[in-house]
Amino acid sequence: MRVPLRPRSGCLVLCLCLSVVTLLLQSLWVPLEMTRDEPAGRSPEEQGQRGLGFRRLALRLEALSTQVQRLSKERDFTQLTRNDLSLILQSFRQDQQGLAHLVERELKRVSQRLDQLSRHHHHHHQPQTPTPHDDQRPHTGPSEKCEVPMDPAYPVCAQKVEFLQARWQSDPCYAFYGVDGTICSILTYLSQVEDFCPPRLGRNHTALPWHQKPPSYTQKAEIRTTLRPLYEAISNNSGSAMKFIRSRVERMSERWTQAGVRMKQSSNRTISAQLRVLLYPGALAGSVGQRFEAMVERGGPLGELVQWADLSACLTILGHNVTFSTSQRQLYSLIGAAPGRGSCPIQRPITFDLVYTDYHGLAHLQGAMGLAFQHYQCRFRILDSFGTEPVFNLASYARSHGYKTLWGSWGLQPLQYMTMFPHTPDNSFLGFVSEEAVRKEVREDELEPESDRKERIAVVYGKQDYMWQGKSEYVKVISEELETHATVYQPPGHASNLPSFIRNHGLLTQEHFLRLLRRAKLFVGLGFPYEGPAPIEAIALGCIFLQPRFDPPHSSENNDFYKGKPTTRQISSQHPYAEEFIGKPYVWTVDVTNSTDIREAVRAILSTEVKSFTPQEFTCMGMLERVHGYITHQNFCSKSAPTWPPESALRVHLGPLGQSCVSVCRRSSLLCEPALFHHLNTLAAFTSLGLGCSSTVQEVNHLFPSYSPWGRHCGLQQEPLLFSCAGSDPLHRRLCPCRAHLPGQVALCPDCL
């Protein structure tokens, strides 16, 4: 007996049944990841093949449930009978082997009928969604019939369609691009905005909007002798961090313009095209930026701000078009992000040739760009003070070999990371410019910078109380020989925790701090902060730097600060660059637990006369040369092997067992150059060193290319992202690509310019 149901009640009953079954299937077969909001349009095939049929069925049920709930609000639909519902429910009582097949076949029939009803419904009731630009919004005809194409060139199209049927409302960006839950709108989106489905019949299929090239600049990068364009770029940014950056740029403007004049007169400079460059320090944006600002006002780290200030000035002098932003909202506007949570690609091609950012900014970009992030990631340059080694950079390798950390796994070319010091040759050394104190316009009651005469003064490096903990005896020995000064931040109304023999000036402005250093004979490191710019600037002002030795060396294995950092480096002192690249008489490294060692070092320092010294790479001219070399020659968007530095710079070294290429090259006063590794990743390289290979393997291994003397096994690298100067193993002798460098400029080789 057929009992007719009212259309509205029939739909509601079906909706209830489907919802219950969907929840049951999801609890049994759908992984936990699928119940979360899916980032960047992730689809079932990316979750693995296990249980794929059941996941597809659950998604179909969820999509049908969504459609029925929407359609049940309307009254003019075809009738559904109790037998129709009974047929669906009976199919679920079949044996487990046939469950997926029977239900999927039955639901396809219902789905087709609902698609017809949905098209009729949307013809009369258009959804109110944000409207994108006309050329970006997919259009579907009112009576258009759409079937999912089976094209081998687009293997995941069907699964992407199913995913969006269930999840199109999870992010407003889908509706922004015209997706309304129908197959037609989804196929149009997946072919015209994403590239997972073939172009629709009868439609022009041009390149995806975010793939198209923006109008190119034809202007040449002419060296500037003014920073006026930069002042305009940073004038709208507020906050104490930006105030510091502006102040530094203004204070050093004369030195930058003088270096620009000298570079303009240089005959060996390559003229390059003017680039559009975005500078986005993500650490200054959003909630992270608020915390950073608060730290700056209380004596927090300024090293990153020094780099951003000097990079912006350097790019401006080199003649490039600089945009500077510390606003996450402005970033989304600049890159054309679609509204929503970042599941969709950007609306248009990025108009910037280079984007300098940091780890925080990298996360902001990925969260706003969807698929476009990987398409444009070759243009990113990441300011990364402490470096990112290749083993931490490649996500799959980091996971499987125990190198996964909070800061790695982005899969960039390791040379895209830019460090403060040249401690990680796998990355590019960006650096900064060492400051000098201003010598003019000083009132009589201020510190006297005009005189280069050194007084019997020591200035302690450490602006916050916690840096002094456990160092009282060390500082006391120094204070017995020199008048000891500090610049520790003192909160209003709080008593000082410093020893009574310390003269504390409080937190000084940068100008006054530099004037104090000009008077001082000794700059005293407490062991923290690590690897900052201040010791280089103190040496440039004629100070001698005294620092603690670390025994055992500090690393991610024994030190909370380095724990989680994407590096395996062993830090032998507070400032390894100063110790290794500058050394005595400018830098003395002592055991701070040995009073005799400290006292003898201080007395030797007092009898030593030194002049101001700045390595070439920390001058304006040195930074201009280095950054110009990177911009001109580093191309991470090309699929071909790197051609810079040239092969003529290569010096091949076979390391001993258990040594990294960093150590092997440094032992010969050379530098490891990762861009030259591909020249060694051949059997011919082993033969040229007189090595006979009894067997050869090609693996994903950060120690390869390398040679194992036991069994004479030769290993070649299968994954170019894992070419690594770091890394050692007692079973392998590494093949190392070493090169010479210019005096005082380790980033450049004699053949590089």
N, C-alpha and C positions, 0 to 999 in steps of 0.2 A: 504494500500500500504506500503510495507516494503522498507524503504530507507536505504541502508547500509551506515554505517559511517566508516571512516578510524579508525583503532585501536587506534592510538594516540589521535585523536580528541575525540573519544568516551570516552576514559578513562578520558580525561581532563574535559569533560562535567559532567561525573559522579562525579569526584572529586569536581568540583565546587558546584554541587547540595548537595552532602553530607556535604561539609564544611558549607554551609549556614544553612542546617537543624541542624547540630551539634551545631553551635553557638546559634541558636534559642532555642534548647532544653536545652543547658547549662544555658542560661540566665533565662529560666523558672523554671527548676527543679534541677539543680546541685548547691549545697550549695557553698558559697564562698570558704570554705576550700579546695574544690576539684580543684579549679582553681590555687591554689598555688602549689609550689613544695611539694610533699608529703614526709615527713620524714620517714625513716626506713620502707619503703614499706607499708605505711598505705593503707588499701583497703576500698571499699565502705561500707562493713558491719560494719566497725568501726565508720562510720558517722551516724549510726542509721537506723531504718527501714523505716522512712517516705520517700515516693517517691522512694523506692528501684528499682522498675521496670523501672522507667524513667531514673534514674541514670545509671542503667545497659545498657539501650538502648543508652544513650548519649555516654557512654564509648565505646560501640560497634561501633557506628558511627565514633567516633574519631579514633578508631583503623583502621577502613576501609578507612577513609580518608587518614591516614598516609600511609597505604599500597598502595592505588591507586596512590598517588603522587609519591611513589618510583617506582612503576611498570610502570607508564606512561612514564618514561624516556627510557624504552626499547621498541622496535618496533615489536617484534615477538609474539604478544599476540592474543588470539581469539577475534573475532569481537563482539562488543556490539551494539545492534540495538536501534533505537529511541523508539520502543515499550517497550524494556527492561527498559529504563529510565522512560517512561510514566507509566509503571506499578508501579514502586517505588513511583513516584510522586503522582499518583492517590490514593495510599494507605494512604497518609497523609491527604487526603480530607475526610476520613471516619469520622464518629462520634467519639467524644472524648473517649468513653468507649472502643472502639475496637482499638484505635490507637497503643498502645504499642504492643498488641498481633500481629497485622497484620504486622507492620514494622519489629518486631523482627524475625518473621517467614521468611519474604522475604529476610532480610539481612543475615540470617543464610545461605540461599542458595547461595547468592553472596559471603559470607565469605568463604564457603567451596571451591568454585571455585578459589577464590583469593589465598587461602592457597596452592592449587595445583600449581598454577602459581608461587607463591612465592618460593615453594620448588624447582621447576625447575630453577628459576632464581638464587637462592642461591647456587645451585649445580655448576653453571657456573661462578658465580661472588661472591666469598667469601668476606664478609666485612673485611676491615682492622681495627681490634680492638686490643687493648693491649692483650697480651696472658698470662693467668695465668699459674700456674704450671699444668702439664699434668693431675695430679690426681685430680685437682679441677675443670677443665673446663668441662662442660657438652658436650657430643658428640651426634649428631643425624645423622642418615643415610640419604643419598640423596633421597631415595624413601620411607622413613618411613612415615606412615600415623598415625597421632596422634589425639585421641579424649579425651576430658576432662573426667576423670573417675568420677563416682558418688559413692563415698565411704563414708558411714556414719561416719567412723573414721576420715575423713578429710572434715568436713562440709563446709569450706570456700575455698576449692580448686578452684571451678569454678569462684568465684568472684575474687580471687587473679589472676587467668589467665586473666580475662577481664581487671583488673587493669593494669597488666603488658603489655598487648597488646597496651593499650593507653599510658602508661607512661614509657616504658622500656628505652626510650631515655632521660628521665628526669635526670638520674644519670649515669655517665660513668661506675659505678661499675657493672651494669647489663651486659653491653657488655664485661667487663673484665671477667665475669663468663660465657660468651658464649651465652648470650641471644641476638637474632637477630630479634625479633618480631614475629617469627613463634611459633605456639602452641607447637611444639616438643621441641624447645629450652627452652620455658618458663616452660613446665612441668618438663623437666630435672632439670632446676634451682630450681624450687619449691620443688622438692623431694630430690635433692642431696646437695643443699646449704642451702635452708630454709626447713622447715618441714611442709609445708601446703598441700602437695599432696602426694599420695602413691607412692612407688617406681615403676619405669617403668618396664614393663615386659621384662624378659631376661637380666636384669641388676642386679649386686650384690648391695644390699642395706646395706652398712655399716653405722655406726654411722656418723652423720654429722661431717665434719672435725673439726669444732670449739667445738664439744662436746667431741671429743676423748681426752683421758688423755695423757699429755706429759710424757716422761720418768721420773719416780719418783726418788727423792734423797733417798739414803739409809744412808747417812751420818748423824751422830748425831751432835747436836749443842753443841760444846765444848766452855766453857767460854774462851774468849781471854783476854790476858793481853797486847795487843797492838791495836792501831787504824790504823795500816798501810793499811789494806784492804779498809778502808773508805777514806784515803787520795787518794788512786788510783781511787776510785769511783767518787770523786768530783773534781779531778784534771783538767778535761776538761771543767768544767763549768766556765764561766766568768761573769763579772758584779759586781757592788758594793754589791748587796745582797749576792751573793755567796762568795764574799770576806769577808763579815761579818761572814757568817756561818763557813768558813774555819778558820778564825781568832779565833772564839769562840771555835771550836773543838780543835785547837792546844793549846790554852791558858788553857783549862781544861783537857787536855789529861792525865796529871799525876794523877788527882783525879779520872778519869774514870778507869785508869789501876789499881790503888790501890783498888778501889771498886770491880773490876773484880777479883783481887787476893782474897779478903775477901769472895766474893760470891763462888769462886771455892772451898774454904775451908768449905763452909756451908754444913751441913749434910741433911737439909730438902729440898733441891732443886730437882725438878723433871727433869730428862734428857729428852729433847724433840728432835724431828727430826730437822735438819737444814732446814730452810725455805728460798725460793727465794722471796725476798721482793723488790718491786719497790716503791721508794719515788718520787712522782711527785707533787711539789708545783705548781699548776696551776696559782696561782697569780704571779708567776715569769716568765710565758710563754706568748708569743705573745704580743699584744698591751697592755694588762693589765699589763704584766711584765715590759714593758718600763715605764709606769706611776709609778709603784711601785718602780722601780730603782731610778727614779728621786726624789721621796719622801724620800727615804732612805738617799740620799746625802744631803737633806735639813732638817734633823732632824725628818723624818717621823717615823711611827710605826715600832718597831723592835721586838715586842712580838712574832709575828708569826715566824720570823727568828730564834729567841731563841729556840722555840719549834722544828723547823726542824733540827737545829744543834744538840740539845740534843737527839732527837729521833734517828737520824742517828748514833750517838755515842753509844747510849744505845743498839740498835739492833746489832751493830758490836761487842760490848763486849759480848753480849749474844750468839754470835757464828753464826749469820745468814748471808746469802749471800745478800748483799745490792747493788742495782742499784739505782743511783741518777740521775734524769734528770730534766732539766728546759726547754726543747725544745719540742714544740708541734709536730714538724716533727719527732723527735726521738721517741716520744711516739707512733705515728702511726706505726713506724717501729717495735718498741718493742712488740706491741700487734698484729701485723700482719693485720693492717687495709687494706681493699681493696681500690684501688684508686677511688676517686669520692667524694660524699658528705655524705657518711655514711648511705645510704639506705640499704646497704647489710651487712650481717654478716662478721666478721673477717675471715681470710683465714685458721687459725689454732688455736689450743687451746692456751689459755694464759699460758705462762710458769711461771707465778708468783703465789705463794701461797697467798700472801697478797699484796695489793696495797694501800699505804697511799697517800692520796691526799687531796684537799680542794674542796670547792664548785665550783670554776672555773675549776679545774681539772676534777671534776665529769661531768661537761658539755662537756668538751673536749672528755672524754671517751665515753659518750653517742653519741656524734656527729660522732664518728669514728667506733662504734661497731655494729650499727644496732640491730638486734634481739639478738645478743650475749650479749648485755649490761645486760639484765635481768638475763641471764643465769649465769653471773659471778659477779653480784652485791653483792653477799654474801661475796666476798673476799675483798671488799672495806672498808677502814677505813678513815673517813673524819675528818681532823683537823678543828675544829669549835670553835673558842675562846669563843663565847658567848652562845653556846648551841642551840639545836633544840628540842623543846618539841613535843611529839607525835601528838598533834592536828594540828600542822603545817606540819607534815611529811607525813600524808596520804592525797593524793590530793583530793579525792572525799569528805572526811570529812571536809577538810580545806575549800573547795569551798562552801559546803552547810551550814557551821556553821560560816562563816565570818573570818576564820583564814588564808586565802590564802595570801602569801607574795612572794616576789621575790626569797627568799632563801630556801623555804621549798618544800614540795610536791614530794619528791623523792621516798617515799615508802620503805625506808630501815628500818632495825631494829634500833630503837632509840639508842641502845647501840653501834651502829657502828659509831656514832658521838663522837668525842673525844675532850674534853674541856681543857682549860688552868687551870681552877680552879674547885673544886668540888661543883659548884653552881647549877648544873642541874643533879640530880641523875638519871634521865631517860637516860642520856648519860654516856659514860665512861670517867673518869677523867684521862687524859694523863699527864698533868702538864709539868714541866721542872725542871732544877736544878739551885738552887740559887748559884750565883757566889761568889767568894771571891777574894779580891785584891791580886795581886802577891806581895810578900814581899822581893824579891831579885833583884839584878842587877839594882839598882836605883842610878842614878847620884845625886850628891849633890844639883844641881840646880833644881831638880824635886821635886814634892810633896813628903812628907815623909811618906811612908806607914808602915815603921818599927814600929813606935810607936802606941800603942793602946790608948794613952792619947787623950781624946776628947777636942777639942777647942770650944770656944764659937761661933760656926759657924752653920748657917742654910743653907741648899741647897734646892732650890725650884725645884720641879718636874714639868717640862714643857719646852720643847725644841723649841717651836714655839710661836711667838708673840700673836696669837689669843687666846692661852690658858690663857693669863694673863688679858684679858679684864674683867673689872669689879671687879678685885681682888686687886686693889692698896691699899685700906684701910686695908684689911686683911693682906697683906704682910708688910705694914708700921708698924702695931702694933708689928709684929714679929721682924722687923728690929730695933725697939727700945730696944730690949733685946739681940739680937744676930746679929753678922755680917752676912749679907745675900748675898748668892752667887747664880748665875744662870748659866745655860749652854744653852742659847738660840742661835739658828742659826742666824747669822748676814750676809745677802747678802753683797757682796763687794760693797763699795761705798754708802751704805745706813746708815743713822743715826739710832741709837738705839731708840726704843720706850719705853724702860724700865725706871722705875723711877730712879732718880739720885742716890738714896741710895743703888742701887743694883750693886754688882760687877759681871759683866758678863764675863765668860771665853770663850764664843762662844761654838760651837759644839765640844765637847771633844771626843777623842777616848775612847773606852770602858775601857781601862786600866787606863787612867788618870781620868775618871769619878769615877771609883771605889776607886782610891786613895783619891780623894776629899771626897767621902762618909766616908772613914775610919777616916778622920780628924773631920768630922762634928758630932755635937750633935743631930741635928734635920733635918729630911727630910720632906719638906712641900708640901702637895698635894694641887693643885689649884681647884680640882673638875673634871679635865680632863687631861690626858686620863683615861678612866675607866679600872679598873681591869687588869693592866699591871704587868709585872714581877719586875719592879724597886723597889716598896716598900718592897717586900720580900727580895731582895738583900740588900737594905739599912738596914733592921732589922738584917740581917745576918752579917752586918759589924758594928753592935753596935749602929746604929742610932735609934732614936725614930721617929715614923711616925705620923705626925699631918695631919688630913684630914677633909674636909667639910662634915657636915651632910646634907642630902637632905630631906627637908620637904616642900611639900609632896615628897614621893619617886619618883625617875625617872623611867619611863617605856615607852613602845611603845605608850601609850596614851597621854603623855605630853612632850616627849623629841624627838627631831629630830634624834638624833644618834640611839636610839633604835627603832624608827619608821621603820617598815618593817622587823626588826629582828624577827626570828621565836621563840620568847619567850614572856611569859607574866610576867616575873619576875619584882618585885618591888625593885629597887636599892636604899637602904637607905643611902648609902655613896659612896664615890669614889671607895673604895675597900672593898666590903662586906666580902670577905674571911678574910682579915686582921682584920676587926672589930669583926667578929663572932668567928673565929677559933684561933686567936692569942690574941687580946684585950690588955687591960692595963697590965703592964706598957709600953708595946712596942708600942701600938697603941692608939692614942687619937682622938676622933671624936668630932668636935665642930661646933657651929653655927657661920659661918663666917660673918654674919651680926651683930653680937654682940661683940663689942670691948672688953667689960669686960670679957666675956666668953673666948675669945682668949687669952687675957693677963694673966688671971689666969691659963689657961692651960699651957702656955709657962713657967711661973714661977714655976709651979709644976714640969714640965719636967726638968727644969734646976737643981732642987734639987733631981732628981731621977737618981740613978745609975743603968744602965742595962748592961748586958753582951751580947755578940753576941748570936743570937738565930736563928736556922733554923729548921723548922718542919721536921720530918723524911721524909715526902713524897716529900720534895724539895731537898733532897740529892741525890747523884749518886746512893747510895745503895738503897734508897727508890724507885727511878724510875726504877732501874733494877728489883727489886722485883715485882713492879706493872705491868710493861710491860711483864715480864716473865709470870705472872699469867694470863694476858689477852691472850697471844699467846698460852699458854698451854691449857686453859680451855674454852675460848670463841669460839663457833663454830656456825656461823650463816648460814652455808650451810646445816645443819641437819634439817629435818622436825619435829623431835621429840622435846618435851618440854625441855627447858634448865635444866641442872643438876648442874650448878655452878652459884652462891654459893650453897652449899648443903642445903637440907631442914632443917638440924639441926640448921642452922643459923637463921631460921625464928622466928620472934617475932610478933605475930598478935596484932594489935591495932585497935580499933574502934574509929574513930575521932568524935569530936563534929560537929554539923551542921556548914557549912560554912568554914571548914578548909581543906587545901590540905594535902596529905600524907607527903609532905616535912615538913610541920609545925608539924604535928602530931608526926612523928618520932623524929624530932629534939627536941621537948619538953621533950622527954624521953632520951635525949643524945644518940639517935640512928640515923641510916640513912635509908631512904627509899630505898628498893632494888627491882627494876622493874622485875628482872629475877625470883623473887619468887611470883609474882602475880598469876600465874596459880594455885598455891596451894590454893588460897583463892577464886577462881572462881567456887565454888561449894556450893550447899545448906548445905553441912556438915559444911562448915566454918561458916555460919550464926548460925547454931544450936550450935556449940561449944562455941559461944559467948553468948548463951542464948537468941537468937533472934528467935521469931516465925514468919514465913512468911505467911501472909494471901494470898499473890499472888506473883508470881515470873515471871519476864520478862527477856528475853535475847535480848540485843540490842547492836548496834554499838554506844557506848557512852563512852567518855573518863573519865567519873566519876565512871564508874562501874568497879568492884563490889562495891555496896554501899547499904545503908539501908535508907528508908524513913519512919520515925516514924508515919506520918499521913497515916493511912490505912495499916501500917506494910508491905509496899511493898519492895521486895528484887530484886535488879537488878544485872544480870550477864553479863559479857563482851562477846560480840560475835566476836569481831575483836582483835586478840592478839596484832596487831601493835598499838592499842590504850590503852594498859595497861599504865597508866600514874601516876607518883608520883605527878605531877603538877595538878592543876585544883581543884576548890572548888565551892560549890553551897549551898545557905542557906536552900535548901530543902533536902539535902542528907548528911548522915553520912557515910564517906568513910571507907572501909575495907583496912587497910594499912599493907603491908609486910615490917616490920622494921627489922633491924639487927644491931648487935654491930660491931665495927671496931677496928683494932689494934691501939695502941697509936700512934698518929701522922701519920696514914696511913689510911685515910677514905675509900680508894678503896678496902681494904682487910679486911675480917672478921677473927676472931680467928680460924674458921674451914676451911678457904679458901685455906690454903697452906699445 
